[in-house]
Amino acid sequence: MPQSAGSGVLRLTHRLKATHIVWSGGHSVSGRFATMSLDYPGGFVRRLPETIAVYALVVAIAACASSGTGGVSTRTSPDKISRSEITASSATNAYEVISRLRPNWLRPPATATIGGGVVRSQALLVYLNSQRLEDVNALKSISAEGLDTAQWIDASRVQIVFNDAPKTAVAGAILLKTR
């Protein structure tokens, strides 16, 4: 958006979505959204080709910086482990994958329920392709190489997702899917 900043000076402003951009001349943009201004002496008409080129370059840099498709790490979900994360973990079994990438899944909450005056700990369920396994130790016998995804199912959703879930206190469930 060209704006005249005075006699013989062109000021370009553009709202950018970026973390931080620096280019020659020491101009920089920081923050989630920032307004960038460039002043060009010499007037709008004489510098129009250069101005358009610089403006296009800055917009292209901002677009690349905000696209999220570069070689930088992708955003991970706290409730799901993707195939690429499993491969990058270099783990040999499902237990190692989870203990390295989402260790909190293996730590049920410290709370327990009281039923009939007896304190009962909450169960952590494990499913492989929707088939219930015995317990968390079963994760150690599942090869990481064959895993496609792993997902955490919150205690409030376990009864909805799995028909065979016990009616007792459940901390949550780990659902593994193979390739």
C-alpha positions as CSV (number, residue, x, y, z in Angstrom):
1,M,0.0,0.0,0.0
2,P,2.0,3.0,-1.2
3,Q,1.7,6.1,1.0
4,S,3.4,9.4,0.5
5,A,5.6,10.2,3.4
6,G,6.6,13.6,2.2
7,S,8.1,15.3,-0.8
8,G,10.2,12.8,-2.9
9,V,9.8,9.9,-0.5
10,L,7.7,6.8,-0.9
11,R,6.7,4.8,2.1
12,L,5.5,1.2,1.7
13,T,3.7,-0.4,4.6
14,H,2.5,-4.0,4.7
15,R,1.2,-6.1,7.6
16,L,3.3,-9.3,7.8
17,K,2.8,-12.5,9.6
18,A,6.2,-13.7,10.6
19,T,8.4,-14.4,13.6
20,H,11.4,-12.3,12.5
21,I,12.7,-11.2,9.1
22,V,15.9,-9.2,8.5
23,W,17.2,-8.1,5.1
24,S,20.1,-6.0,3.9
25,G,20.0,-2.4,5.2
26,G,19.2,-3.5,8.7
27,H,15.4,-3.3,8.3
28,S,13.7,-5.9,10.4
29,V,10.2,-7.2,11.3
30,S,9.5,-9.0,14.5
31,G,6.6,-10.5,16.3
32,R,3.5,-12.5,15.3
33,F,2.1,-9.6,13.3
34,A,4.1,-6.5,12.5
35,T,3.8,-3.5,10.2
36,M,6.8,-3.0,8.0
37,S,7.7,0.4,6.5
38,L,10.3,1.2,3.9
39,D,11.2,4.7,2.9
40,Y,12.5,5.3,-0.6
41,P,13.9,8.7,-1.5
42,G,13.5,9.9,-5.1
43,G,9.8,9.8,-5.5
44,F,7.2,7.3,-6.6
45,V,7.4,7.6,-10.4
46,R,11.2,7.4,-10.7
47,R,11.6,4.4,-8.4
48,L,8.4,2.5,-9.3
49,P,10.1,-0.6,-10.8
50,E,12.5,-0.9,-7.8
51,T,9.8,-0.2,-5.4
52,I,7.5,-2.9,-6.8
53,A,10.4,-5.4,-6.9
54,V,11.3,-4.8,-3.3
55,Y,7.7,-4.9,-2.2
56,A,7.2,-8.2,-4.0
57,L,10.3,-9.6,-2.5
58,V,9.2,-8.7,1.1
59,V,5.7,-10.1,0.5
60,A,7.3,-13.4,-0.9
61,I,9.6,-13.7,2.1
62,A,6.7,-13.1,4.5
63,A,4.6,-15.7,2.7
64,C,7.4,-18.3,2.9
65,A,8.0,-17.5,6.6
66,S,4.4,-18.1,7.5
67,S,3.5,-21.0,5.3
68,G,4.8,-23.6,7.8
69,T,5.9,-26.0,5.1
70,G,9.7,-25.5,5.4
71,G,12.2,-27.9,6.9
72,V,11.4,-26.7,10.4
73,S,9.7,-29.1,12.8
74,T,6.0,-29.6,12.4
75,R,3.6,-28.9,15.2
76,T,2.8,-32.0,17.2
77,S,-0.4,-33.0,18.9
78,P,-0.3,-33.8,22.6
79,D,-2.9,-36.6,22.0
80,K,-1.4,-38.2,18.9
81,I,2.0,-39.5,17.7
82,S,2.4,-39.6,13.9
83,R,4.3,-42.0,11.8
84,S,7.1,-39.5,11.1
85,E,7.5,-38.9,14.9
86,I,7.7,-42.7,15.5
87,T,10.4,-43.1,12.8
88,A,12.4,-40.1,14.1
89,S,12.3,-41.5,17.7
90,S,14.6,-44.5,16.8
91,A,12.7,-46.5,19.3
92,T,12.4,-50.3,19.0
93,N,9.0,-50.9,20.6
94,A,5.8,-49.0,21.3
95,Y,6.7,-48.5,25.0
96,E,9.9,-46.8,24.1
97,V,8.1,-44.6,21.5
98,I,5.5,-43.4,24.1
99,S,8.0,-43.0,26.9
100,R,10.3,-40.8,24.7
101,L,7.6,-38.8,22.9
102,R,4.6,-38.6,25.3
103,P,5.7,-39.9,28.7
104,N,2.7,-38.4,30.5
105,W,0.5,-41.0,28.7
106,L,2.2,-43.7,30.9
107,R,1.7,-41.8,34.1
108,P,-2.0,-42.1,35.1
109,P,-3.2,-39.2,37.3
110,A,-2.5,-39.5,41.0
111,T,-6.2,-39.5,41.8
112,A,-8.1,-42.6,42.6
113,T,-11.7,-43.4,43.3
114,I,-13.4,-44.6,46.4
115,G,-16.0,-47.2,45.9
116,G,-17.6,-48.9,48.9
117,G,-14.9,-47.5,51.2
118,V,-12.1,-49.0,49.1
119,V,-9.5,-46.9,47.3
120,R,-9.1,-48.1,43.7
121,S,-6.4,-46.9,41.3
122,Q,-7.4,-45.9,37.8
123,A,-6.6,-48.4,35.0
124,L,-4.6,-47.4,31.9
125,L,-6.0,-49.3,28.9
126,V,-4.1,-50.3,25.8
127,Y,-5.6,-51.1,22.4
128,L,-4.0,-52.4,19.3
129,N,-6.2,-51.8,16.2
130,S,-9.2,-51.5,18.5
131,Q,-8.4,-54.8,20.2
132,R,-7.8,-54.5,24.0
133,L,-4.5,-55.8,25.3
134,E,-3.7,-57.0,28.8
135,D,-1.9,-53.9,30.2
136,V,0.8,-51.3,29.6
137,N,3.5,-54.0,29.6
138,A,2.1,-55.3,26.3
139,L,3.5,-52.1,24.6
140,K,7.0,-53.6,25.1
141,S,6.2,-56.5,22.7
142,I,4.9,-54.3,19.9
143,S,7.5,-53.4,17.3
144,A,7.8,-49.6,16.6
145,E,8.6,-50.4,13.0
146,G,5.0,-51.6,12.3
147,L,3.3,-48.7,14.0
148,D,1.4,-46.1,12.0
149,T,0.1,-43.9,14.8
150,A,-0.5,-43.9,18.6
151,Q,-3.3,-41.9,20.2
152,W,-4.3,-40.9,23.7
153,I,-8.0,-41.3,24.5
154,D,-9.0,-39.3,27.5
155,A,-10.9,-41.0,30.4
156,S,-14.0,-39.1,29.6
157,R,-14.1,-40.5,26.0
158,V,-12.9,-44.1,26.7
159,Q,-16.5,-45.5,27.2
160,I,-17.6,-43.8,24.0
161,V,-14.7,-45.0,21.8
162,F,-14.4,-48.5,23.1
163,N,-17.4,-50.7,23.8
164,D,-15.5,-53.3,25.8
165,A,-13.9,-50.7,28.2
166,P,-14.4,-51.7,31.9
167,K,-16.9,-49.8,34.0
168,T,-14.3,-49.3,36.7
169,A,-12.2,-46.2,37.1
170,V,-10.1,-45.6,33.9
171,A,-7.3,-43.1,33.6
172,G,-7.4,-43.2,29.8
173,A,-6.4,-45.4,26.9
174,I,-3.6,-45.7,24.4
175,L,-4.8,-46.7,20.9
176,L,-2.1,-48.0,18.6
177,K,-2.7,-48.5,14.9
178,T,-0.4,-50.5,12.7
179,R,0.4,-50.0,9.0
